[in-house]
Amino acid sequence: MSAFPAKSQSRASILAALADARASDLTADGRAFAFIYDAGQETRDLAREAYAACMSINGLDPTAYPSARTLERALVSACLELMRSPEGAVGTATAGGTESVMLAVKAARDHARKTRPEVTRPKMLLPITAHACFHKAAHYLGVEVITVEVDDTFRAKLGDARAKMTSDVILVVGSAPSYAHGVVDPIEGLASLAKEHATLMHVDACVGGLVLPFLRDAQVSGVTVPAFDFTVDGVTSISMDLHKYGFAPKGSSMLLMRDRALREAHYFACATWTGYTIVNSTTLGSKSLAAAGAALAVMQHLGREGYVQLAKTMWEATSTLLRTIESRPELRLLARPDMNLFAFTTRGGDLFELADRLTARGWHVQPTYGFGPSPAHVHLTIDPSNAPHAQAFASDLEACLVDLPEGVAPPAEVLAMLESVASAPAGAGVDVGSLIASLGIVDGQLPSRSAPLHRILDAASPALREKLVVLFVGGLFA
């Protein structure tokens, strides 16, 4: 599509242009092991119809749109039940996991302002494996991140958390599970520490909130779901995404709070202007309920029985892949996962060449760079669409290991040149187009063989990675 059209265009041409724009997008064909969360065509069709049916609902004013209240209360009630919440617990539908986390951090900050006014520099204890959106929330809201180290299973170290606890900590965070490695932090220990110091405890169950309860119900042999929900004393809030393993369209998450006072701390109200008095439960003003309506429809369609069956199917596929990885001396599983996402790396062989070989065979995987104790690895997310293809992927993975070369360090002069870009002041006249082209990126697409680019970024400092992705994304939308 070009600039603002001068004249009306036909429905057919508009839809054709949209289809053309989506031609290269990832699809739920069972070949993708990242980004896709799909429970099949029937569920997808129902979600689409429910989404369209709720497109006109504006959650800005539930008195003008009573359906907004009906839908949100139904979703909150279902999620509170899943998280085994106590009497008086409440929740808020949000536009995604990042917004849920943002509001949880805001609630902790604003609650501390009321109850602990002596805290002038609020801090958050955050495992280094926690999702990046916590750093984003901290950046936006003026909360200092105190990182907590992890053990060799990539779970937060309680001893390190205790050593770093101070009177300025307003929030302790744990993941259920962490995205990269699929392991649940020691939530009971973290929550006990938080309660001992009269601070709040948030559990990020964005990826696990709609799998772990059903995996527990499924009673799969050898699977023990760690305690993570509101039955853990000291847990004060939980985030869970409905657009991941709830199989809803994007833009649907949930933030649950143990009591109303905490929820009120993330509300915003304003009467100091010449218009109507505003109250927002989320960062959005006008708030679409389309994704929430679709989430509720999918939840009702699948029911507990359907989610349990999907959890079992995904775990069986996960087990198939884990057996393959653990049987190969060329590979190393970074941690035994608590649910159906995990990471593995190579023992000497070029990880990024392996990822390229898998891509050449039609698989979409997620190469991830090293940070702290976590080496560069391939991340796999298992969902109902790729679960039936687990054995085929395992076979291709083994084939791709044949004659896998050793990793090669990128040229030092290339890294030095890029580091100079990272240290350049904003607006220093970097030729973004030439820089992106020199890395082999054309029209926003990575080269078919991305190993050289990935090796450079893996060897680069985090500051350089951040600078480059900002330049890259800015270049995409120039």
N, C-alpha and C positions, 0 to 999 in steps of 0.2 A: 504494500500500500504506500502511496506517495503522500504528498502534502495534503492539506485540507481540501477536499473535493469541491469543485465549483458547482457541480450539478449532482443530482441524485443518481445513484448507481443501482443497477438491478440486484435483486436478492441473489440470483444465481452467481453473478460476478463477485459479489461480496463474500459469499460462502466459499467460492472457489479460491479466492485469495487467502482466506483463513486456512483452508485445507493445505494450500501450497506452503504457507508459513510454517505449518506443523509437520511438513513432510519428513524432516530429519530428526524430529523429537523421539525420545525414548518411548517405547510402547510396551504394554503388558503382554509380551509374547513369550515370556518364560526365559528370555536370554539375558535379562538385566538383573544384576545382584546389588543394585543401589537405586535409591530414589523411588522405586516402584513398590506400592502396597496395594495389591489387587486380589479381590476374592472372586473373580469370575464375571462373565458377561451378564448373567442375570442380576447379580448384585450391582454391577456398574450401571445397568439400564435403570434399575429402580432408583439409584442415587441421582442419576441425571434427571429423571422425572420429578423426584421430590425437590431437587435443587431448583428446577424451573418453577415449580409450584410455589416456592417460598421466596422467589426473587424480589417481590415487592415489599417484603416485610422489613421495616426499619426499626432496629432495636434502640434507636435514640430515645424514643418515647413509648414505653410499653402500655401507657394509658390510651394512646392513640392506636397502637397496634397490640391488642391483647394477645394475639397469637405469639408475639415475641416472648411474652411471659410464659405462655403455655409450653412452648417448645423448650425454652431454656430450663424451666423448672423440671420438665420430664427428663432432660439430659442430666441435669445436676443430680436428681434423685437416683438415676441409674448408676452414675459414676460414684456417688457416695456409698451406694450399696456394695459396689465392687471393691471399694477401698475400705470396707468394713468400718465405716465412720461412726463416731459416737453421736448421741442425741445432741442436737444443737449445731452440728456441722453444716456448713453452707458451701456454695460454689458459684462460679461465674464462667459463662461461656466466653471464650476469647477467639481471636483470629489466628492463633497458631502457638506453637510451643515457645517461641521467643517472646510473644506478648504475655503468655502465662508466667514465664520466668521474670520478665520485666515487672509485672505487677506484684509478684511475690517479693521481689527485692524492694520495690517501693513500699509495700505494706510493712516490711521489716523496718525500713528506714523511718517511715512516718509513725509507726507504732513506738519505736524507740524515742522519737522526738517528744511523744506525749508521756511515756512512762519512764524514760531514762534521759532526762534533759541534760544530764552531765556529760553525755556522749556527744562530743563535738566533731570527732573524726570517725564515723562509723566504718566498721570493717566486716568482711565476710570471709569465713573459712571455707576455702574452695579446693577440692582435690584437683590435681593437675589434669585428671582425666575428665573432669566435668565439661559439659558442652560450652562452646565458645559464647553462646548467648548470655551466659552469666557475666562474662567479661564485658559484653556490650551493655548489659544492664548496669554494671558497676560504673562504666564510663559515662553513661547517660545520667546516672543518678548521684554521682559523687560518693560512691562507696569504695573503699580501698579493698582490693583483693589480697588476701593472705593465702598463699598456695600451700596445700597439704600434700606431702609426698605419698607415693603408693608403694605397696610391697611388690614382690616378684610375680604376684597374680594380678597386678594392676588394680588392687582394691586399696582404698584410703588407709593410711597408717593411723591408727587411733593414738598411738604414742606421740606422733608428730602433731596431730591435731590438738592434743592436750597441751603439748609444750608451747604451742602458738596461740592458745586461748588467752585473751586479755579481756579486761572490763569494757573495751570498746567494740567487741564483736557483737553484732546485732543479728547475725544469721549464720548458721552452719548448714552446709549443703552436702547431700549424698545422692548418688545416681542409682536408679533401679531400672535397667542397668545403664552403665556408661555406653555411649554409642560405639566407640572404637573397638572395644574388647568384649562387650556383651556381658560384663560381670557386675553384680550388685555389690555396692559398697557395704561395709558393716553398719547398717542403718541403726541397729539397736545401740551399738556403742556410741555412735555419733549423736544420736538423740539423747542418750543418757548424759553425755558431756554437755550438750546444749541446755538440758533441763537443770543440771547441777549449777550452771552459771546463769540461769534465768534468762536465756536467750532463745530465739526461735530456731526451728529446724525445718528445712525444706527438703522434700524428696522429689527429685526430678525423675518422674516415671513417664516422661513424654513418649519414649519408645516402648516401655514395658508395661504400661498401665492396662493395656487391653490384650496382653498375652500372659503375664505372670499369674493373674488370678485363675485363668482358665487352664494354664499348664499345671497349676496346683490341683485344680479340680480333676484334671485328666488322670492324675496319679500314675504318671508314666514311670516305669521301673528305672531306678537309678537317678531320677531327677528330684532334687529337693529345692523347693523355691524358698529363698531366704526371706525372713520377715522384713517388710518394707512399708506396710501401709499404716492406717491409723490405729491398728491394734498395738503398735509400738508406742509405748509411753514416751512423750516428748516430741513426737512428730506433730508439727503445727500446720504444715501446708504440703500439698502434693499437686504437681502438674502432670497432666496426661493428655496426649494428643489423640484426637478422634480421626484425624486424617492420615494416621499411620496405620496401626493394626486395628483401628476401628473401621477402616476401609471407606471412610467418608471422603468427599472431595476436599481439596486443599482449602485451608482457611478455617479449620475447626479444631479447637483444643479446649481444655478445661483446667481451671484453677480451683482447687478445693481447699477450704480453710476449716480448722477445727472449731472456730467460733466466730460469731458475727463481728466482734470488735476488730478482728484481724481483717475481715473482708472490708469493713468500712475504711480501713487505713489505705486501701488501694483505690477507693472511690475519689472522684474529683467533682467538686461543686463550685459554681461561680454565680454570684448575684451582683457583682460589681461591674456591670456594664448596662447598656441601655436596652438590651433585648430581654428575652425570657430567661428566667433562672435555669441554669444548666446543671445537670448531674450526670456524670458518665461513670459507668462501672469499669470501663476499660480505657485504653489509650485512644480509642476511636470515638468520634462523635456519632455521626451516622454509622450504623452498624448493621451490615447485612446478616440476616438469619438464614440465608439460602443454604450455606454449608451445614449449619446446625440442623436445619430441617432434614437435609439429606442424611446427616449422621444418625439422627433419631430413626429415620426410615430403615437404614441399613441395620441398626441395632435391633429393631423390632423384627426385621426379616430374618436375621441369622439366629437371634436368641442365644441364650447361654449354651444350648446344645451345639449350635453351629460354630460358635467361637471355640468351644472345647475341641471339637473335631478338627478345626483348622489349626489350633495350637499343636495337637498331636501330629498332624500331617507335617507341619513345619519343623517340629522337633525330629521327626523321623528322617527328613531330608538333611537336617543339620548333622545328625548322627552319621549319616552316610558320608558326608564330606569330612567330618572330623576323623573318621576311621581312615579315610584315604590320606589325609594330611599327616596324621600321626604314624602311618605305616611307611612314609617316604623319608629316607634319611636326608634328602636334599631340602626338606621343608621343616619348619618349626612353628607349631601353634603357639601363639603368644600367651594365651590363657584359656583354660576350659571355661566355656561360656555358661551362663545361667539361663540363657534363652537363645533364640535362633538368629543371632548375629555374632560375628567373631572376626579375628584377624590372624593372618599367618604371614611368615616371612621365609626367606631362603637362607640356607646355610652356605654362604659363599657365592652362589650363583646370582646373576643379575636379576633382581626382583622386577625391575622395570621392563627388561626384555621379556620376562615371563608374562607380565601384564600385556605387552604388545602381542605376544603370541596368542594369548587368550582372545584378545580383541580381533585378531586376524581370523580366528575360528568362529567369530560371531557373538562372543560373550561380552557383556558390559560389566567390568569390575571397577573397583575404586582404589587405585594406587594412592597411598597416603605416606607423607614424608615423616621422617624421624623427628621426635621431640622428647627431650628428657630421657627417661628409661625406655621409651617405646621406639623401637627401630622403624625404619621404613617398612611398610607392610601392605598387603592386599586385604581390603576389608570386604566382607561378604554379608549382605543382608538377605535373609531367606524369607520369602513371602509365599502365599498360596500359588502364585503364577509360576515361580521358578522352582518350587519344591518338586514337581514331577520330573524336572530335568536334572535333578541332583546327580544321578548316576552318569548321565551323559557329560555333565560338566566335569565330574571326577575323572572320567576316562580321558577327556581332552586335557585336563590339568596334568595327568601323568604323561601324556604324549608330549606336552610342551616342555617337560623337564629334560627330554632327551637332548644331550649335547648343549645344555644351557651354559653359555659362557660366564666367566667370572665378571663381577661388576667392574666398571672402569670409572675412575674419578674424572670429573669434567675438567677441562683446561683451566689452570689457575688464572690465566689472563682474562678469560670470559667472566669468571666469578669476580675478579677485581673490577672489571668494567661495570658489571651490574651493581656491585656494592657502592660504586661511586654514584650511581643513579639513586640508590636508596638514601644516600647521605646528602643528596642535593636538596636545597631548600625548595619549598613549594613554589610552583610557577617559575622554575628555573629554565624553562624552555626545552624540556625533554621532548624529543621527537618520538611521540608514543607510537605512531604508525610504523616507523622504521624499526623501533625496538621490538614491537610485537612481531613484525615480519621476520626479523632476524632470529626469533625463537621458533620459527616455523609455523606460526599461527596465521591462518588465512581465513578471512571472513568470519572470525569468531570461532572457528573450528580448530581443534588441535590436529597436528599432523597424524597421518595414519600410523606412523611409528613415532611414538611420543617418548620413548626411553631416554634419548639425549636431553630433552627438555626436563623430564622428571629428575634425571640425575643432577642437573644444574640446580633445580629448586630444592632438592633434598640436601645438597651440600651448602646451600645458601643459609644465611642467618634468618631467624624468624622476622626480623625487621625488614629484610630485603623481600622476603616472600610477601609480607603485607603490602609493601610499596608496589611491588610488581602487580599483584592482583588488583589493587586500586587503579593503577594505570591501565591494566587490561580491561577491567569492567567499564571504566570511564571511556576507553577507546571504543568499546562495543556500542555505546549509546551516544557517541559523538554526533 
